[in-house]
Amino acid sequence: MHALEVIGDPVRRRILELLADGEVAAGDIGRIVQAEFGISQPAVSQHLRVLRETGFASVRPEGTRRLYALDPAPIAEAAAWFTPFERFWRGPLDALGTELARGARTRRRAAATEPSGAPEASGRHSDPAAPATPTRPAAPRRPGPGPSAPSTPKEH
């Protein structure tokens, strides 16, 4: 079975995510996966077996528990398969990073020009995570006839 076939299944991907932080007991994996996917314990065991047989996970007994751990080699194999395709997303991701940095720089500059600890002129408190937008003063009121009286239907 190819590495991408193994990680193509959402249940197995979730199990791999759980194992990414270190060893996890089979019972804990079963409880989490059963709750999230609504599958039976035997179905979870089948997914764990596939991960063991394909080398993605190893298992070691500890008393009555079975602890599963991630083996990074097959993950590296899958990542290597994607390498020729990185050009399709590398440029857009780099551009996104540039735009995020530009926005953060703009917010820092705007925050540096505000009086320290004072709320903005509009009466709102400044939010450093919000994009900097200039506030517009209220338009002056124009003189006019004032509000008109409600109209009543005319009788003929």
Sequence and secondary structure as in RCSB ss.txt:
>XXXX:A:sequence
MHALEVIGDPVRRRILELLADGEVAAGDIGRIVQAEFGISQPAVSQHLRVLRETGFASVRPEGTRRLYALDPAPI
AEAAAWFTPFERFWRGPLDALGTELARGARTRRRAAATEPSGAPEASGRHSDPAAPATPTRPAAPRRPGPGPSAP
STPKEH
>XXXX:A:secstr
  HHHHHTSHHHHHHHHHHTTS EEHHHHHHHHHHHH   HHHHHHHHHHHHHTTSEEEEEETTEEEEEE HHHH
HHHHHHHGGGTHHHHHHHHHHHHHHHHHHHHHHHHHHHS TT   TTS    TTS              S     
      
